[in-house]
Amino acid sequence: MNSLVKPILIWILSLVITLASAFYQKMTGPTYPISGKVVLNNQDIPYKLIRTAENDRDAEIKIMVPDQAVTATIEYRRYKSYDTLTAKPLTRSGDKLFFMLPKQPAAGKVEYKIILTSASEQVTLDAGKNKPVVMRFKGPVPIYILLPHIILMFLGLLFSTRTAIEALTKGTKTYRLAIWTLILLIPGGLILGPIVQKYAFGAFWTGWPFGHDLTDNKTLVMVLVWLFAAFKLRRDPDNRTWPVIAAIIVLMVYIIPHSMLGSEIDHTKTPAN
Protein backbone atom coordinates (compact mmCIF):
# COMPACT_ATOMS: atom_id res chain seq x y z
CA MET A 1 0.00 0.00 0.00
CA ASN A 2 1.19 3.51 -0.83
CA SER A 3 3.06 5.05 2.13
CA LEU A 4 0.76 8.08 2.01
CA VAL A 5 -2.53 6.22 1.56
CA LYS A 6 -2.15 3.95 4.60
CA PRO A 7 -1.88 6.71 7.27
CA ILE A 8 -4.77 8.59 5.64
CA LEU A 9 -6.96 5.49 5.82
CA ILE A 10 -5.96 4.92 9.44
CA TRP A 11 -6.91 8.50 10.34
CA ILE A 12 -10.22 8.11 8.52
CA LEU A 13 -10.95 4.91 10.45
CA SER A 14 -10.04 6.64 13.72
CA LEU A 15 -12.33 9.55 12.85
CA VAL A 16 -15.24 7.25 12.00
CA ILE A 17 -14.91 5.39 15.32
CA THR A 18 -14.68 8.70 17.21
CA LEU A 19 -17.71 10.23 15.47
CA ALA A 20 -19.76 7.07 16.04
CA SER A 21 -18.87 7.09 19.75
CA ALA A 22 -19.69 10.79 20.12
CA PHE A 23 -23.00 10.35 18.29
CA TYR A 24 -23.97 7.36 20.44
CA GLN A 25 -23.13 9.26 23.62
CA LYS A 26 -25.20 12.24 22.55
CA MET A 27 -28.23 10.20 21.46
CA THR A 28 -28.35 8.12 24.65
CA GLY A 29 -27.64 10.92 27.12
CA PRO A 30 -30.18 12.06 29.72
CA THR A 31 -30.22 15.59 28.30
CA TYR A 32 -31.05 14.61 24.70
CA PRO A 33 -34.64 15.62 23.80
CA ILE A 34 -37.34 12.96 23.85
CA SER A 35 -39.07 12.87 20.50
CA GLY A 36 -41.91 10.90 19.04
CA LYS A 37 -45.28 11.12 17.36
CA VAL A 38 -48.86 10.73 18.56
CA VAL A 39 -52.16 10.58 16.69
CA LEU A 40 -55.01 12.90 17.69
CA ASN A 41 -58.14 13.54 15.61
CA ASN A 42 -56.64 11.25 12.97
CA GLN A 43 -53.68 13.61 12.61
CA ASP A 44 -50.03 12.88 13.30
CA ILE A 45 -48.49 15.23 15.86
CA PRO A 46 -44.69 15.01 16.10
CA TYR A 47 -43.10 16.33 19.28
CA LYS A 48 -39.75 17.00 20.90
CA LEU A 49 -39.58 17.44 24.67
CA ILE A 50 -36.44 19.18 25.93
CA ARG A 51 -34.51 17.82 28.91
CA THR A 52 -31.97 20.58 29.51
CA ALA A 53 -32.13 24.37 29.63
CA GLU A 54 -30.07 27.32 30.79
CA ASN A 55 -31.31 28.99 33.92
CA ASP A 56 -30.92 32.61 32.86
CA ARG A 57 -34.49 32.48 31.56
CA ASP A 58 -37.62 30.33 31.68
CA ALA A 59 -37.56 27.26 29.41
CA GLU A 60 -39.95 27.15 26.48
CA ILE A 61 -41.83 23.87 26.11
CA LYS A 62 -43.52 23.83 22.72
CA ILE A 63 -45.53 21.52 20.46
CA MET A 64 -46.51 22.31 16.88
CA VAL A 65 -50.23 21.50 16.53
CA PRO A 66 -51.95 23.08 13.48
CA ASP A 67 -55.36 21.78 14.55
CA GLN A 68 -56.88 24.79 16.34
CA ALA A 69 -59.35 22.55 18.15
CA VAL A 70 -56.56 20.92 20.14
CA THR A 71 -55.60 22.36 23.52
CA ALA A 72 -52.82 21.32 25.87
CA THR A 73 -52.04 21.24 29.57
CA ILE A 74 -48.67 20.79 31.25
CA GLU A 75 -48.30 19.12 34.63
CA TYR A 76 -45.01 19.74 36.41
CA ARG A 77 -43.19 19.88 39.73
CA ARG A 78 -39.65 20.00 41.00
CA TYR A 79 -37.88 16.67 40.61
CA LYS A 80 -37.06 14.88 43.85
CA SER A 81 -39.50 16.92 45.88
CA TYR A 82 -42.71 16.62 47.85
CA ASP A 83 -44.34 19.30 45.69
CA THR A 84 -47.88 18.80 44.43
CA LEU A 85 -48.30 18.79 40.67
CA THR A 86 -48.98 22.16 39.07
CA ALA A 87 -51.26 22.10 36.01
CA LYS A 88 -51.19 24.99 33.55
CA PRO A 89 -52.64 25.46 30.05
CA LEU A 90 -50.30 25.92 27.11
CA THR A 91 -50.72 29.15 25.15
CA ARG A 92 -51.50 28.99 21.44
CA SER A 93 -49.65 31.18 18.94
CA GLY A 94 -50.64 30.16 15.43
CA ASP A 95 -49.71 26.49 15.04
CA LYS A 96 -47.61 26.50 18.21
CA LEU A 97 -48.72 25.54 21.71
CA PHE A 98 -46.18 26.62 24.30
CA PHE A 99 -45.51 27.12 28.00
CA MET A 100 -42.64 28.89 29.72
CA LEU A 101 -41.47 26.49 32.42
CA PRO A 102 -40.17 28.47 35.41
CA LYS A 103 -36.38 28.49 35.60
CA GLN A 104 -34.63 26.72 38.46
CA PRO A 105 -31.27 27.13 40.21
CA ALA A 106 -28.28 25.46 38.56
CA ALA A 107 -28.63 21.65 38.89
CA GLY A 108 -32.32 22.04 39.73
CA LYS A 109 -34.56 19.58 37.91
CA VAL A 110 -38.23 19.68 36.93
CA GLU A 111 -40.39 16.74 35.87
CA TYR A 112 -43.24 17.33 33.47
CA LYS A 113 -45.70 15.80 31.03
CA ILE A 114 -48.06 17.34 28.49
CA ILE A 115 -51.68 16.36 27.88
CA LEU A 116 -53.12 17.14 24.45
CA THR A 117 -56.93 17.31 24.34
CA SER A 118 -59.52 17.51 21.56
CA ALA A 119 -63.28 17.29 21.78
CA SER A 120 -63.32 13.51 22.17
CA GLU A 121 -59.71 12.38 22.61
CA GLN A 122 -56.76 12.90 24.90
CA VAL A 123 -53.12 11.85 24.61
CA THR A 124 -50.18 12.29 26.97
CA LEU A 125 -46.65 13.20 25.96
CA ASP A 126 -44.09 11.88 28.42
CA ALA A 127 -40.86 9.87 28.65
CA GLY A 128 -42.67 6.58 28.05
CA LYS A 129 -44.35 4.08 30.34
CA ASN A 130 -46.23 6.96 31.97
CA LYS A 131 -42.99 8.43 33.32
CA PRO A 132 -42.55 12.21 33.28
CA VAL A 133 -39.81 13.97 31.34
CA VAL A 134 -37.02 15.15 33.67
CA MET A 135 -35.30 18.38 32.70
CA ARG A 136 -32.20 19.83 34.35
CA PHE A 137 -31.35 23.52 34.43
CA LYS A 138 -27.77 24.68 34.19
CA GLY A 139 -25.92 27.96 34.26
CA PRO A 140 -24.79 29.45 30.94
CA VAL A 141 -21.23 28.53 29.96
CA PRO A 142 -19.28 31.09 27.89
CA ILE A 143 -18.65 29.82 24.38
CA TYR A 144 -14.94 30.65 24.69
CA ILE A 145 -14.76 28.07 27.51
CA LEU A 146 -17.21 25.49 26.20
CA LEU A 147 -15.98 25.26 22.61
CA PRO A 148 -12.29 24.58 23.42
CA HIS A 149 -13.41 22.01 26.01
CA ILE A 150 -15.52 20.15 23.44
CA ILE A 151 -12.83 20.33 20.76
CA LEU A 152 -10.04 19.11 23.04
CA MET A 153 -12.12 16.22 24.41
CA PHE A 154 -13.13 15.16 20.91
CA LEU A 155 -9.54 15.32 19.70
CA GLY A 156 -8.43 13.42 22.81
CA LEU A 157 -10.78 10.57 21.91
CA LEU A 158 -9.62 10.73 18.29
CA PHE A 159 -5.94 10.48 19.22
CA SER A 160 -6.69 7.75 21.77
CA THR A 161 -8.27 5.66 19.03
CA ARG A 162 -5.50 6.52 16.56
CA THR A 163 -2.85 5.48 19.09
CA ALA A 164 -4.45 2.07 19.56
CA ILE A 165 -4.55 1.49 15.81
CA GLU A 166 -0.91 2.54 15.58
CA ALA A 167 -0.07 -0.05 18.23
CA LEU A 168 -2.12 -2.78 16.53
CA THR A 169 -0.46 -2.11 13.17
CA LYS A 170 2.98 -2.11 14.86
CA GLY A 171 3.68 1.48 13.88
CA THR A 172 6.58 3.51 15.20
CA LYS A 173 4.62 6.50 16.51
CA THR A 174 2.68 4.87 19.34
CA TYR A 175 4.47 6.66 22.19
CA ARG A 176 4.33 10.03 20.43
CA LEU A 177 0.58 9.63 19.78
CA ALA A 178 0.01 8.59 23.39
CA ILE A 179 1.68 11.81 24.55
CA TRP A 180 -0.53 13.81 22.20
CA THR A 181 -3.57 12.03 23.65
CA LEU A 182 -2.57 13.24 27.12
CA ILE A 183 -1.78 16.74 25.83
CA LEU A 184 -5.38 16.94 24.62
CA LEU A 185 -7.19 15.14 27.46
CA ILE A 186 -5.50 16.85 30.41
CA PRO A 187 -6.34 20.48 29.55
CA GLY A 188 -9.64 19.52 27.94
CA GLY A 189 -10.84 17.33 30.78
CA LEU A 190 -8.98 18.34 33.94
CA ILE A 191 -8.64 22.09 33.34
CA LEU A 192 -11.46 23.26 31.08
CA GLY A 193 -13.83 20.51 32.27
CA PRO A 194 -13.98 21.76 35.88
CA ILE A 195 -14.35 25.36 34.65
CA VAL A 196 -17.35 24.29 32.55
CA GLN A 197 -18.74 22.46 35.58
CA LYS A 198 -18.32 25.57 37.73
CA TYR A 199 -20.22 27.77 35.30
CA ALA A 200 -22.96 25.19 34.72
CA PHE A 201 -23.51 23.78 38.22
CA GLY A 202 -21.53 25.89 40.66
CA ALA A 203 -18.77 23.41 41.55
CA PHE A 204 -15.40 22.72 39.94
CA TRP A 205 -15.33 18.99 40.75
CA THR A 206 -18.09 16.66 41.92
CA GLY A 207 -16.46 13.36 41.05
CA TRP A 208 -14.26 11.06 43.14
CA PRO A 209 -13.37 11.52 45.97
CA PHE A 210 -15.90 14.30 46.61
CA GLY A 211 -18.92 12.89 44.79
CA HIS A 212 -20.22 10.46 42.19
CA ASP A 213 -20.57 12.65 39.10
CA LEU A 214 -19.97 10.28 36.19
CA THR A 215 -18.70 12.97 33.83
CA ASP A 216 -15.92 13.94 36.23
CA ASN A 217 -15.11 10.33 37.06
CA LYS A 218 -15.02 9.38 33.37
CA THR A 219 -12.53 12.16 32.71
CA LEU A 220 -10.33 11.04 35.60
CA VAL A 221 -10.34 7.42 34.40
CA MET A 222 -9.40 8.42 30.84
CA VAL A 223 -6.45 10.52 31.97
CA LEU A 224 -5.17 7.98 34.50
CA VAL A 225 -5.32 5.05 32.10
CA TRP A 226 -3.42 6.99 29.43
CA LEU A 227 -0.84 8.16 31.95
CA PHE A 228 -0.19 4.52 32.79
CA ALA A 229 -0.11 3.52 29.11
CA ALA A 230 2.36 6.32 28.33
CA PHE A 231 4.50 5.21 31.27
CA LYS A 232 4.58 1.64 29.92
CA LEU A 233 5.40 2.91 26.43
CA ARG A 234 8.19 5.09 27.79
CA ARG A 235 9.81 1.99 29.27
CA ASP A 236 9.03 -0.18 26.25
CA PRO A 237 8.16 1.65 22.99
CA ASP A 238 7.16 -1.68 21.43
CA ASN A 239 4.45 -2.31 24.02
CA ARG A 240 1.20 -3.01 22.15
CA THR A 241 -1.00 -4.14 24.99
CA TRP A 242 -1.47 -1.06 27.15
CA PRO A 243 -2.22 1.52 24.45
CA VAL A 244 -4.94 -0.79 23.14
CA ILE A 245 -6.32 -1.43 26.64
CA ALA A 246 -6.26 2.31 27.35
CA ALA A 247 -8.11 3.13 24.14
CA ILE A 248 -10.75 0.45 24.79
CA ILE A 249 -11.30 1.74 28.33
CA VAL A 250 -11.59 5.30 27.01
CA LEU A 251 -14.20 4.22 24.44
CA MET A 252 -16.12 2.29 27.08
CA VAL A 253 -16.26 5.17 29.55
CA TYR A 254 -16.80 7.75 26.82
CA ILE A 255 -19.98 6.16 25.48
CA ILE A 256 -21.53 6.13 28.95
CA PRO A 257 -24.27 8.76 28.49
CA HIS A 258 -23.05 12.24 29.29
CA SER A 259 -24.39 13.83 32.51
CA MET A 260 -25.64 10.59 34.06
CA LEU A 261 -25.49 10.80 37.86
CA GLY A 262 -24.64 14.46 37.39
CA SER A 263 -25.20 17.36 39.76
CA GLU A 264 -28.78 17.73 40.98
CA ILE A 265 -30.64 19.40 43.82
CA ASP A 266 -32.50 17.15 46.24
CA HIS A 267 -35.66 19.16 46.95
CA THR A 268 -36.88 16.59 49.47
CA LYS A 269 -34.56 18.35 51.93
CA THR A 270 -36.32 21.69 51.40
CA PRO A 271 -39.93 22.81 51.97
CA ALA A 272 -42.49 21.75 49.37
CA ASN A 273 -44.07 24.26 47.01
C-alpha positions as MATLAB code, in Angstrom:
seq = 'MNSLVKPILIWILSLVITLASAFYQKMTGPTYPISGKVVLNNQDIPYKLIRTAENDRDAEIKIMVPDQAVTATIEYRRYKSYDTLTAKPLTRSGDKLFFMLPKQPAAGKVEYKIILTSASEQVTLDAGKNKPVVMRFKGPVPIYILLPHIILMFLGLLFSTRTAIEALTKGTKTYRLAIWTLILLIPGGLILGPIVQKYAFGAFWTGWPFGHDLTDNKTLVMVLVWLFAAFKLRRDPDNRTWPVIAAIIVLMVYIIPHSMLGSEIDHTKTPAN';
ca = [
       0.000    0.000    0.000;
       1.185    3.512   -0.830;
       3.065    5.046    2.131;
       0.756    8.080    2.007;
      -2.531    6.215    1.561;
      -2.146    3.951    4.605;
      -1.879    6.710    7.273;
      -4.768    8.588    5.636;
      -6.955    5.487    5.817;
      -5.957    4.922    9.442;
      -6.908    8.499   10.342;
     -10.222    8.114    8.518;
     -10.951    4.908   10.454;
     -10.043    6.643   13.719;
     -12.333    9.551   12.850;
     -15.243    7.245   11.999;
     -14.905    5.393   15.318;
     -14.675    8.699   17.212;
     -17.706   10.227   15.467;
     -19.761    7.069   16.040;
     -18.870    7.088   19.750;
     -19.686   10.789   20.124;
     -22.997   10.346   18.287;
     -23.972    7.364   20.437;
     -23.132    9.258   23.618;
     -25.201   12.240   22.552;
     -28.226   10.199   21.456;
     -28.347    8.122   24.646;
     -27.639   10.920   27.118;
     -30.183   12.056   29.724;
     -30.223   15.593   28.297;
     -31.052   14.612   24.702;
     -34.640   15.618   23.799;
     -37.335   12.956   23.849;
     -39.068   12.872   20.504;
     -41.910   10.900   19.039;
     -45.279   11.116   17.361;
     -48.859   10.730   18.562;
     -52.163   10.583   16.692;
     -55.008   12.898   17.693;
     -58.144   13.539   15.606;
     -56.639   11.246   12.966;
     -53.681   13.611   12.608;
     -50.034   12.882   13.297;
     -48.486   15.234   15.857;
     -44.687   15.015   16.105;
     -43.103   16.330   19.281;
     -39.747   16.997   20.896;
     -39.578   17.442   24.667;
     -36.443   19.175   25.929;
     -34.506   17.819   28.909;
     -31.967   20.581   29.511;
     -32.133   24.369   29.631;
     -30.075   27.318   30.786;
     -31.312   28.992   33.923;
     -30.916   32.615   32.861;
     -34.490   32.479   31.559;
     -37.623   30.327   31.677;
     -37.562   27.263   29.412;
     -39.951   27.152   26.475;
     -41.835   23.872   26.112;
     -43.519   23.834   22.717;
     -45.527   21.524   20.459;
     -46.509   22.308   16.878;
     -50.228   21.498   16.527;
     -51.945   23.079   13.483;
     -55.364   21.777   14.555;
     -56.876   24.786   16.340;
     -59.353   22.548   18.151;
     -56.555   20.925   20.138;
     -55.603   22.356   23.520;
     -52.824   21.319   25.869;
     -52.036   21.244   29.568;
     -48.671   20.793   31.249;
     -48.295   19.116   34.634;
     -45.015   19.737   36.413;
     -43.187   19.880   39.733;
     -39.655   20.001   40.997;
     -37.883   16.671   40.612;
     -37.056   14.877   43.852;
     -39.500   16.923   45.880;
     -42.710   16.618   47.852;
     -44.336   19.301   45.686;
     -47.877   18.803   44.433;
     -48.297   18.793   40.668;
     -48.976   22.159   39.074;
     -51.262   22.101   36.009;
     -51.193   24.994   33.548;
     -52.641   25.462   30.051;
     -50.302   25.924   27.105;
     -50.716   29.150   25.147;
     -51.499   28.992   21.441;
     -49.652   31.180   18.945;
     -50.636   30.161   15.431;
     -49.712   26.487   15.042;
     -47.607   26.501   18.205;
     -48.723   25.535   21.706;
     -46.179   26.619   24.297;
     -45.509   27.120   27.996;
     -42.639   28.893   29.722;
     -41.468   26.488   32.419;
     -40.171   28.473   35.407;
     -36.381   28.493   35.597;
     -34.627   26.718   38.458;
     -31.268   27.131   40.207;
     -28.280   25.459   38.560;
     -28.633   21.649   38.886;
     -32.318   22.038   39.729;
     -34.564   19.582   37.908;
     -38.228   19.677   36.931;
     -40.386   16.741   35.867;
     -43.238   17.328   33.472;
     -45.700   15.804   31.031;
     -48.058   17.343   28.492;
     -51.676   16.360   27.878;
     -53.124   17.143   24.451;
     -56.932   17.307   24.336;
     -59.518   17.511   21.559;
     -63.282   17.294   21.784;
     -63.316   13.508   22.166;
     -59.709   12.381   22.610;
     -56.762   12.899   24.905;
     -53.118   11.849   24.610;
     -50.182   12.286   26.974;
     -46.655   13.201   25.961;
     -44.094   11.883   28.422;
     -40.861    9.872   28.652;
     -42.665    6.583   28.046;
     -44.355    4.082   30.338;
     -46.229    6.959   31.966;
     -42.991    8.430   33.321;
     -42.546   12.213   33.279;
     -39.810   13.967   31.344;
     -37.022   15.149   33.673;
     -35.303   18.384   32.699;
     -32.199   19.834   34.350;
     -31.352   23.516   34.427;
     -27.766   24.682   34.187;
     -25.920   27.962   34.261;
     -24.791   29.446   30.935;
     -21.234   28.527   29.962;
     -19.279   31.094   27.891;
     -18.650   29.823   24.384;
     -14.937   30.646   24.690;
     -14.755   28.072   27.507;
     -17.214   25.491   26.202;
     -15.977   25.265   22.612;
     -12.286   24.585   23.423;
     -13.406   22.008   26.014;
     -15.519   20.152   23.437;
     -12.827   20.334   20.762;
     -10.041   19.109   23.040;
     -12.124   16.224   24.411;
     -13.135   15.164   20.905;
      -9.537   15.318   19.698;
      -8.426   13.423   22.806;
     -10.777   10.568   21.911;
      -9.622   10.729   18.290;
      -5.943   10.483   19.223;
      -6.693    7.751   21.768;
      -8.271    5.656   19.029;
      -5.501    6.523   16.564;
      -2.847    5.483   19.087;
      -4.451    2.072   19.559;
      -4.553    1.493   15.809;
      -0.914    2.538   15.581;
      -0.069   -0.051   18.225;
      -2.121   -2.777   16.527;
      -0.455   -2.109   13.173;
       2.983   -2.112   14.857;
       3.678    1.476   13.880;
       6.581    3.506   15.196;
       4.622    6.498   16.507;
       2.680    4.873   19.344;
       4.466    6.656   22.186;
       4.326   10.026   20.433;
       0.584    9.635   19.778;
       0.015    8.595   23.391;
       1.685   11.813   24.552;
      -0.534   13.810   22.200;
      -3.566   12.028   23.651;
      -2.573   13.244   27.124;
      -1.777   16.741   25.834;
      -5.378   16.943   24.621;
      -7.190   15.135   27.462;
      -5.501   16.853   30.414;
      -6.335   20.476   29.548;
      -9.641   19.519   27.938;
     -10.844   17.328   30.781;
      -8.983   18.342   33.943;
      -8.644   22.088   33.342;
     -11.463   23.257   31.081;
     -13.829   20.509   32.274;
     -13.980   21.756   35.885;
     -14.351   25.355   34.651;
     -17.353   24.295   32.551;
     -18.744   22.458   35.581;
     -18.320   25.566   37.731;
     -20.223   27.765   35.298;
     -22.960   25.191   34.722;
     -23.506   23.776   38.215;
     -21.531   25.888   40.663;
     -18.771   23.409   41.550;
     -15.402   22.717   39.945;
     -15.334   18.987   40.746;
     -18.088   16.664   41.924;
     -16.456   13.362   41.048;
     -14.261   11.062   43.144;
     -13.368   11.516   45.969;
     -15.902   14.297   46.606;
     -18.921   12.889   44.790;
     -20.222   10.458   42.193;
     -20.574   12.649   39.099;
     -19.975   10.281   36.190;
     -18.699   12.966   33.831;
     -15.922   13.938   36.231;
     -15.106   10.327   37.060;
     -15.020    9.378   33.372;
     -12.526   12.157   32.705;
     -10.333   11.044   35.602;
     -10.344    7.422   34.399;
      -9.403    8.425   30.838;
      -6.448   10.520   31.969;
      -5.168    7.979   34.496;
      -5.325    5.052   32.095;
      -3.420    6.986   29.430;
      -0.841    8.159   31.946;
      -0.193    4.523   32.794;
      -0.107    3.519   29.108;
       2.361    6.317   28.331;
       4.504    5.207   31.274;
       4.581    1.637   29.923;
       5.398    2.912   26.425;
       8.188    5.087   27.792;
       9.810    1.994   29.271;
       9.027   -0.182   26.250;
       8.158    1.653   22.987;
       7.161   -1.682   21.431;
       4.454   -2.307   24.024;
       1.204   -3.006   22.153;
      -0.997   -4.139   24.992;
      -1.466   -1.059   27.152;
      -2.223    1.518   24.448;
      -4.941   -0.792   23.141;
      -6.320   -1.425   26.638;
      -6.258    2.311   27.354;
      -8.106    3.134   24.139;
     -10.746    0.454   24.790;
     -11.303    1.739   28.334;
     -11.595    5.304   27.007;
     -14.200    4.224   24.441;
     -16.121    2.289   27.079;
     -16.263    5.166   29.552;
     -16.795    7.749   26.816;
     -19.979    6.157   25.477;
     -21.531    6.135   28.951;
     -24.269    8.757   28.490;
     -23.046   12.240   29.295;
     -24.386   13.829   32.507;
     -25.639   10.590   34.061;
     -25.491   10.799   37.863;
     -24.637   14.461   37.395;
     -25.202   17.363   39.756;
     -28.779   17.733   40.983;
     -30.638   19.404   43.822;
     -32.501   17.150   46.242;
     -35.657   19.156   46.953;
     -36.884   16.591   49.471;
     -34.562   18.349   51.927;
     -36.320   21.693   51.398;
     -39.929   22.807   51.967;
     -42.493   21.754   49.372;
     -44.069   24.255   47.006;
];
